[in-house]
Amino acid sequence: MNKWKKVLSLASIILLMAVLAACGNSNEEADNESSDAASEEKNQEVTIGQINWAENIAVTNMWKVILEDKGYSVKLNNLNMGSTMKALEAGDLDASLEIWLPVQDANYLKEYKDSVNFSDATWYDNAKVGLVVPEYVEEVNSIEDLNEHKDMFNSEIVGFDPGAGTMEVTETMMEDYGLEYELLSSSEPAMLAEIGNAVESEEPIVAPLWSPHWVFSKYDLKFLEDPQNTFGGVEKIHHATRQGFADEYPEISEWFKNWKMDDKQIGELIEYVENSEEPIDGAKKWVEENQDLIDEWVK
């Protein structure tokens, strides 16, 4: 009998050891699978839309630097605003970092609200949009003054990207005020070059512009009064992502929501990017010098 007890005890010990080993292997496999999943997420490419606007180039390159420092692979796709929204809807783009609300991009919000995730979080809360003229154009201080001085401006408003929210609002503004002007489409760099040439020659020019923008630190420009408030008051800048992005990239989604910048910070970032040979180099320099701020976003 004692012999059988010993055999049974030994069998029990062996069985227990086998169970513990199996559990250990299961836990180890689960840990490995979890680690592999996290690693796989970070190895996946995050695609961010980049629009050829000074502040957009600055912030998209900034986030490329931040995310790649965290182990993600980031691709920037150069698109206009309309193509950006279509790409988000189709799932071909993960994020767009610049949505102006409540006025400038209201049309995109209305059209895509059910197929694109527009974040309630804002990263800049003191934006302004309107028509600007150089400070030396003393005769014109309000949009209402423009028709009286249309010959001064050759009846032209020098614009930028067709399809941009601000361009569409400018068209509405022209109807609201009955302006006898033509809105010229081009690109932001071309518009800024026209402004620079005009200022250098002290000639009049009128163009739709927005703040934050480096151009205000380079030239003395003034916003025209907008009595009908067509351009709206203070605008806030949001971000948007494709459907499902927050579930697949909860970490990045949370970081985007934590992101906040003030006038000084965004102005300095734009300056660094504008003055660098490559935008990514200026963004890297700014990120290195503002790591404490970035740590608040990616905590």
C-alpha positions in Angstrom: 0.0 0.0 0.0 2.8 2.4 0.9 4.5 1.6 -2.4 1.3 2.7 -4.3 1.0 5.8 -2.2 4.5 6.8 -3.2 3.8 6.1 -6.9 0.6 8.2 -6.8 2.4 11.0 -4.9 5.2 11.0 -7.5 2.6 11.0 -10.3 0.8 13.9 -8.7 4.0 15.9 -8.5 4.8 15.2 -12.1 1.3 16.2 -13.2 1.5 19.4 -11.2 4.8 20.3 -12.6 3.5 19.7 -16.1 0.5 22.0 -15.5 2.6 24.8 -14.0 5.0 24.5 -17.0 2.0 24.7 -19.4 0.7 27.8 -17.6 4.1 29.4 -17.7 4.4 28.7 -21.4 0.9 30.1 -22.0 1.6 33.3 -20.0 4.9 33.6 -21.8 3.2 33.1 -25.2 0.5 35.7 -24.2 3.2 38.2 -23.2 5.1 37.6 -26.4 1.9 37.9 -28.5 1.1 41.2 -26.7 4.6 42.5 -27.2 4.5 41.4 -30.9 1.1 43.2 -31.3 2.5 46.4 -29.9 5.6 46.1 -32.0 3.5 45.4 -35.1 1.4 48.5 -34.4 4.5 50.7 -34.2 5.9 49.1 -37.4 2.8 50.0 -39.3 3.0 53.2 -41.4 0.9 56.2 -40.2 -0.1 58.4 -43.1 -0.7 62.1 -42.4 -2.1 64.5 -45.0 0.1 67.6 -45.6 -1.3 70.8 -47.3 1.0 73.3 -48.8 0.3 76.0 -46.1 3.1 77.3 -43.8 1.6 76.2 -40.5 0.4 72.8 -41.9 3.9 71.9 -43.2 5.3 72.9 -39.8 2.9 70.8 -37.7 2.9 67.8 -39.9 6.7 67.6 -39.9 6.7 68.2 -36.1 4.4 65.2 -35.6 6.5 63.1 -38.0 9.5 63.8 -35.8 7.6 63.1 -32.6 6.0 59.8 -33.8 9.1 58.5 -35.3 11.0 59.2 -32.1 8.3 56.9 -30.5 9.0 54.1 -32.9 6.2 54.7 -35.5 6.8 55.0 -39.2 5.2 58.1 -40.7 4.5 59.1 -44.3 3.4 62.6 -45.3 1.1 62.8 -48.3 0.9 66.2 -50.1 -2.8 66.9 -50.9 -5.1 69.8 -51.2 -8.0 70.2 -48.7 -10.7 68.5 -50.9 -8.5 65.5 -51.7 -7.5 65.2 -48.0 -11.1 64.8 -46.9 -11.9 62.3 -49.7 -8.8 60.3 -48.7 -9.8 60.3 -45.0 -13.3 59.1 -46.0 -11.8 56.3 -48.2 -9.4 55.2 -45.4 -6.4 56.1 -47.6 -5.2 58.7 -45.1 -5.0 58.3 -41.3 -5.1 61.9 -40.2 -5.3 65.5 -41.2 -4.0 68.0 -38.6 -5.7 71.2 -39.6 -9.5 71.7 -39.6 -10.6 75.2 -39.0 -14.0 75.6 -37.2 -16.6 76.9 -36.7 -16.5 78.8 -40.1 -13.7 78.1 -42.5 -14.1 74.3 -42.9 -17.8 74.1 -41.9 -18.6 72.8 -45.4 -16.3 69.8 -45.0 -17.7 69.1 -41.5 -21.2 69.1 -43.0 -20.3 66.9 -45.9 -18.1 64.3 -44.1 -19.3 64.3 -40.5 -20.7 60.8 -40.9 -17.6 59.3 -42.6 -14.7 61.1 -41.0 -13.9 61.5 -37.3 -13.6 65.3 -36.5 -12.1 65.6 -33.1 -13.7 67.9 -30.5 -10.2 68.6 -29.2 -8.4 71.7 -30.5 -4.6 72.4 -30.7 -4.9 76.2 -31.4 -7.7 78.3 -30.0 -7.0 81.9 -31.2 -7.0 81.7 -35.0 -8.2 84.5 -37.2 -9.1 84.7 -40.9 -10.0 87.6 -43.1 -8.9 89.9 -45.9 -5.6 91.8 -45.3 -4.0 94.8 -46.9 -0.6 96.4 -46.2 -0.6 98.9 -43.3 0.4 101.8 -45.7 -3.0 101.4 -47.6 -4.6 103.9 -45.3 -7.7 104.5 -47.4 -9.0 101.0 -46.8 -9.8 99.7 -43.3 -13.0 97.7 -43.9 -14.2 95.3 -46.5 -17.0 97.9 -47.1 -14.3 100.3 -48.4 -13.1 98.0 -51.2 -15.6 98.8 -53.9 -14.9 102.5 -53.6 -11.2 101.7 -54.2 -11.5 98.9 -56.7 -9.3 100.6 -59.3 -6.5 100.7 -56.7 -6.5 96.9 -56.6 -7.4 96.3 -60.3 -10.6 94.8 -58.9 -8.6 91.7 -57.9 -8.3 89.7 -54.6 -5.1 87.6 -54.7 -6.1 84.2 -53.4 -4.5 80.8 -52.9 -5.6 77.1 -53.3 -9.0 76.6 -55.0 -11.2 74.5 -52.8 -9.6 75.7 -49.5 -12.3 76.5 -46.9 -11.1 80.1 -46.6 -11.3 80.6 -50.4 -14.9 79.4 -50.3 -15.7 81.7 -47.4 -14.0 84.5 -49.4 -16.4 83.9 -52.3 -19.4 84.0 -49.9 -18.0 87.3 -48.5 -17.8 88.8 -52.0 -21.5 88.0 -52.4 -22.4 89.3 -49.0 -20.7 92.7 -49.6 -21.5 92.9 -53.4 -17.8 93.2 -54.2 -17.0 94.0 -57.8 -13.8 92.0 -57.7 -12.4 88.8 -59.1 -10.9 86.2 -56.7 -7.7 84.8 -58.2 -6.7 81.3 -57.4 -3.1 80.1 -57.2 -1.2 78.6 -54.2 -0.1 79.9 -50.8 3.6 80.4 -51.9 2.4 82.2 -55.0 0.1 84.4 -53.0 2.8 85.2 -50.5 5.2 86.1 -53.3 2.6 88.5 -54.7 2.2 90.1 -51.2 6.0 90.4 -50.9 6.4 92.0 -54.3 3.6 94.5 -53.5 5.1 95.4 -50.2 8.5 95.9 -51.6 7.1 98.3 -54.1 4.7 99.8 -51.7 1.8 99.0 -54.0 -1.7 98.1 -52.8 -2.8 94.4 -52.6 -5.7 92.6 -50.9 -5.6 88.9 -50.0 -7.3 86.4 -47.7 -5.0 85.4 -44.9 -5.0 83.8 -41.5 -3.2 83.9 -38.2 -1.1 82.1 -37.0 1.2 82.8 -40.0 4.9 83.9 -40.3 4.0 86.5 -42.9 2.7 88.9 -40.2 6.2 89.0 -38.6 7.8 89.8 -42.0 5.4 92.4 -43.3 3.1 95.1 -41.7 -0.3 93.8 -42.7 -3.7 94.6 -41.3 -7.0 92.7 -41.2 -9.9 94.6 -42.7 -12.9 95.0 -40.6 -15.7 92.6 -41.4 -19.0 94.2 -40.2 -21.1 91.3 -41.5 -18.8 88.8 -39.8 -18.7 86.5 -42.8 -15.2 85.3 -41.9 -16.4 84.7 -38.3 -14.7 85.6 -35.1 -12.1 83.5 -33.4 -11.5 80.2 -35.1 -10.2 77.0 -33.5 -8.0 74.5 -35.2 -8.9 70.8 -34.8 -7.6 67.5 -36.3 -9.5 64.8 -38.1 -8.9 61.0 -38.5 -10.3 58.2 -40.6 -12.9 56.0 -39.1 -11.4 53.3 -36.9 -8.1 55.1 -36.4 -8.6 55.6 -32.6 -9.2 51.9 -32.1 -6.1 50.9 -34.1 -3.9 53.6 -32.7 -5.3 54.6 -29.3 -1.9 55.9 -28.1 -1.5 58.4 -31.0 -5.2 59.3 -30.9 -4.7 60.3 -27.2 -1.5 62.3 -28.0 -3.3 64.3 -30.7 -6.1 65.2 -28.2 -3.4 66.4 -25.7 -1.7 68.6 -28.2 -1.9 72.4 -27.5 0.1 75.3 -28.8 0.1 79.0 -28.3 1.1 82.0 -30.5 4.7 81.9 -29.5 5.1 78.2 -29.9 3.5 77.9 -33.3 5.2 81.1 -34.5 8.6 79.8 -33.5 7.9 76.3 -35.1 6.9 77.9 -38.4 10.0 80.1 -38.3 12.3 77.1 -37.7 10.7 75.1 -40.6 10.6 78.1 -43.0 14.3 78.9 -42.4 15.6 75.3 -42.8 16.8 73.7 -46.0 14.3 70.9 -45.4 11.1 71.3 -43.3 12.0 68.1 -41.3 15.3 69.6 -40.1 13.5 72.7 -38.7 10.9 70.5 -37.0 13.6 68.3 -35.4 15.4 71.4 -34.0 12.2 72.8 -32.6 11.2 69.4 -31.1 14.7 69.1 -29.4 14.3 72.5 -27.8 10.7 71.9 -26.7 10.8 68.4 -25.3 9.2 69.4 -22.0 6.1 70.7 -23.9 6.0 67.6 -26.1 6.2 65.3 -23.0 3.0 66.9 -21.8 1.3 65.7 -25.0 2.7 62.2 -25.2 2.6 61.4 -21.5 
